[in-house]
Amino acid sequence: MEGSYFYWLLWFLWIVYTFFAPKNRTRLLICLYVLLLITLSIHEITVYSFSVSLAYILMLIVSYFFVMRQRGKAFIYFAFASASLTMLYAAFHFLLLFDPVWVFTEATWLLALALLFASFALYRSFYDRLLVLTVGCCQGDFLYAFVLKQFSFPHLIGSLSFLDGWALASACLFGWQWLEQLPIYIDARFQKRAREVKT
């Protein structure tokens, strides 16, 4: 069912931040953002003959807010990086549309892995990877809808299928970040235990 990955993963993220994250402003904003995404995912509006999900608009506004905080070479590099993911996202969907035979497994997983590896190749920081992934997905879905519009094919920008792919790729990023931090956490615990034994 379309939207299943999106809803399950975002509810899980909301539960983790609500009950386990430190109580601060960041936690409040993340929880609010997640709830808004879930709520707005079923609503859409028409903008210049394009059907657009309200969740997509929220994602785009929040992402561009962080993009505009970058300056100089960092901004230029991000522009090229996000354009690369935009083309990857759109190209994947065009291949899926015109030649679906080559898709040997679920398309959502293939897309998520492709976007994940591309973000790894472009950035080292978790937050940069998540930002370029989100912007690339949003721009890619708009590009895909724009081309389809020329052939009078309807397409909802920011559909549940789009949200599934983005949520799955983002969840993989979070999982990888957790695996990277796990050895540091374990080492800190061992050192703390060793100090306790010595004292």
N, C-alpha and C positions, 0 to 999 in steps of 0.2 A: 504494500500500500504506500502510495506517495506520501511523504511527510513523516513516515514512521521513524527514520533515523533522526530527523530534525527534532521531533518532539521528545523522543526518548533521551537523546543526548543533552538537549537543553534543559530538560527537567532534572536530569542527573547533575548537570553543572550548577543549576540553581540550588539544589539540595546541598551539594558540597560547600558552596560559598555561604549559604544561609546558616548552616549548622556547624561548619568546621573552620571557616576562615576567620581571621582576627576581625573584631568589630571596629571598622574604620570607614572612612568615606569611600574608599575604593570598593570595598565589599558592597556597600549600599548601591553605588552606581552600577556595578556589574549585575547585581540581582535585579535592579530596576530595568536595565537594558535587556536582560534575558526575558523577563516577564513581558516587556513590550514587544519583543520579537515574536514570542509565542502568540500573544494576543492579536497582533497586526497581521500575522501570516495568512489569515483567512479573509482579509479585506483587500480590496483592490480599487483603483481609480483609473480613469482614462486621461492620459496626458498626450495631447497632439496625436490622437488616434492610436496611441499605444496603451495597452492594458498593463498597469504596473501594480505590483503588490506593495502595500504600505510597509511591510517588513523590509522589503528591498530598499525603499526610500530611506528608511531609518538607518539601515546598514551603510548606505552610500553617504549619508550626511555625517554620521559618526566617523566613518573611515576618512573622508576628505578633511574633517576637522583635524585629525592627527597628521594627515599628509601635509597640510598647509603649515604645520609647525616646523617642518623640515626646511633647511636653507642651503643655498649654494650647491655644491657638488652632491650632497646627500639627496637633495630634491631631484636633481637631474638624473642621478643613478636610479632613484625610485621610479621616475617616469619611464625610463627604459625597461626596468624590471617588471613593472606592472603592465606595460604594453606587451611584454613577452608572455606573461600569464594570460593576458586578454586574448592574444592570438591562439595560445594553446587551448584555452577553454572553447573558443569559437570553432577552431579547427576540429577538435574532438567531436563536437556536436554535428558539424557538417559531415564528417566521416560517418558518424552514427546514422545520420539521416539518409545519405546517398549510398552508403555501402555498409550496411549493418552486419554483413556476414563475418567480418573480421573480429567482431566482438565475441570472444570465447567465454566470457563470464559476465557477471552483472556489471552494467555500464557505470553505475554509481561508484562502485569500488575501483574500477579502472580509472575513472576521472579523478577520484580522490587521491589515488596513488600517484598519478601523473602530476597533479598539482603539488602534492607533497614533495616529490623529488625535485621539481622545479624550484620550489621555495627554498629547499635545502641548498641547491646550487647557487642561488642568488644571495642569500643572507645567512649569517651565523646566529644572530640574535633571535630568540623566540618571538619577541614582540614585532620585530621587523618582518619575520616570516609570516606571522598571523595577519599583519596589516597588508602586505603585498598579496597574500592569498585572497583576502577579502576583496580588496580593490580589483584584482585581476578577475575574480569570479563575477563581480558586479558589472564591470565594463565588458567582459566577454559575453554575458547574457544579453546586454543591451545590443552589442554588435551582432549577435546571432539573430535577435528579434528584428533589428534594422534591415538585415539582408533578407530575411524571410518576408518582411513587409513589402519589399519590392516585387515579390512574386505572389502577393496577396494571401500568404499563409499566416493564420493567426497564431500568436505566441504570447503567453503571459510572462512578462518580465518579472523575475523573482518568484516563480512558481514553487510549489512544494518540492518538485523534482530538483530545482536549482538549490533550494534550501537544504535538501538531503545531501547533495554533493558537497556543498560548503561545510555543513555540520560534520560530515564524516571526515573530510580532510582536516578540519580544525581539531577534531577529537584525536586524530592521529598525531597532530602537532603537540597537543597537550600530553598524550601518552609518551611521546619521544622525550619531551622536556622532563617528565617525571622520571623516566629511565636514566636520563643524564644526571639528574639530581640525586638519584637513589644511592650511588656509591659514596657521594659526599656526606649524605645523611648517615649512612651506616658507619663510615669512618669516624664521624663526629661522635656517634654513640659509643663506639669502641674506645675512643680516646677518653671520653667522659667516664666510662666504666673503669678504665685502667687507672685514672686519677683517683677514683673512689677507693679502689683496691689498695693503692699505695698509701692513702691516708688512713 
